[in-house]
């Protein structure tokens, strides 16, 4: 046990990335009709309550930090299965939206230069889906030193953005107070449904915070530090993300972006204050960060499928195989890479982000219910502190979830129904052992 509280916080910030809202800024703005700051803050409240539930459940199950485990053991194995199936969609879609974003960002970065290539809509998705797959098959992983260096570069870019934004605003003519309040409340476009629809997408900013709970066995005083780190990472991420998008909304009143504009909207808005140099710096930094995120999420999805294949929930011969030399589930890496490639041509980044959040919010609601059940319903020492946070976390997450787009709700429901039907068939009406969604240890896969 060598990790301190600050080690955990730094780990969480690196996993989520301090630039988390920048790649999807245009998507958030389109969904909330400009209320990006408000959406991120509402999502932060939901995530803080959910983080408290994750931290508390990590005390009970220190060796297994998965929503599937918490829900399956505290509520019912079949509900754990439903949660795990939702997580599977979450894991598989993450590399897909990274492929879409990287492809569009690279095409945008090289647009108008001598390096611009023909058919960028075809070439760049092929390139990035192939890049993630090849690097994962070769066992290439970013080291802790590279992650810290990248985090420092992101920090420098964020500081540069704030510096240029503040300097630009101070040189503007005097504006009324409404100008500075518009990012929180724009009377022309504000409705509760629009803001919560924006929030349903803005949850993407926080995806990954639950990874802190998987480090329970390496932390000093895990009962205290896992809880504190998970909550603090959500708070720090929310406040930093809000400041970043607040600056962007002050620079430009535009809140509707086309499909092509929305992918790299933040970088282009930053150009108003910092010019082409700041735009290129932000675009390049986000591109490198998203490549790392795409690789990591693809390997995570491959490991999840390996865990299911190993328990013979899905065909073991294909999904349960690992490469004898690299010890990587190579079949699964290729499988997820093919899904990312095909999906990049079929759906938009906006659609992919909402579908990903469909599964993530199901997991978050499940963990809140598991925490409520363990500590308040079954617990001997019942307090309001064990009752209120999980209830509020569940209610807010549910309210956000029902405000996903109709397309996301329909497609996600089809995924869930097909998963439940598969589980019922596989377990003869949920009477046999259920699918194991636990991620295998790193050294095993």
Buried (B, 14 or more C-beta within 10 A) or exposed (E): EEBBBEBBBBBBBBBBBBBBBBBBBBBBBBBBBBBBBBBBBBBBBBBBBBBBBBBBBBBBBBEBBBBBBBBBBBBEBBBBBBBBBBBBBBBBBBBBBBBBBBBBBBBBBBEEEEEEEEEBEEBBBBBBBBBBBBBBBEEEEBEEEEBEEBBEBBBEBBEBBBEBBEEBBEEEEEEEEEEEEBBBBBEEBBEEEBBBBBBBBBBBBBBBBBBBBBBBEEBEEBBEBBBBBBBBBBBBBBEBBBBBBBBBBBBBEBBEBEEBBBBBBBBBBBBBBBEEEBBBBBBBBBBBBBBBBBBBBBBBBBBBBBBBBBBBBBEBEEBBBBBEEBEBBBBBBBBBBEBBBEBBEEBBBBBBBBBBBBBBBBBBBBBBBBBBBBBBEEEEEEEEEBBBBBBBBBBBBBBBBEBBBEEBBEBBEEBBEEBBEBBBEBBEEBEEEBBBBBBBEEEEB
